[in-house]
Amino acid sequence: MSAELLVLALALLLQVAQFAAMAVFANRDLGPGYTMSARDRPPSREMSPLAGRLHRALTNHFEALVLHTGATVVVLFSDQSTAFTALCAWFYLGARVLYVPAYAFGWRPGRSLIWFAGFLATMAMLLAALLGALVP
């Protein structure tokens, strides 16, 4: 298994862990009556700031994971996997792991800088694959 694919698998497991953490806090705050319902009405209680931040961090990772998955597919299907693209993938995962507590605990401006580092790593990975395919 390539490093990029291994990182993608680990990023998916991170997504599961983020979902579980958010669900625990959301169930505690909103109650299972609401979280297990069809949610046709607004909740009668609000989520705590921590649960809300965990929810937003989860949503953000869904968005980031789409881009990273695309970059991984481009790298692997174009046979452009290099030490650089592997390093970019690991850098992305490290940034995403750090992003969860950064968002949960309101680290400013650290949260935005961590997000940007992960985004930049994904874009560098994609551009490296494209350049490698264009310049043999």
Buried (B, 14 or more C-beta within 10 A) or exposed (E): EBBBBBBBEBBEEBBEEBBEBBBEBBBBBBBEEBBEEEEEEEBEEEBBEBBBBBBEBBEBBEEBBEBBBEBBBBBBEEEBBBEBBBBBBBBBBBBBBBBBBBBBEEBEEBBEEBBEBBBBBBBBBBBBBBEBEEEE
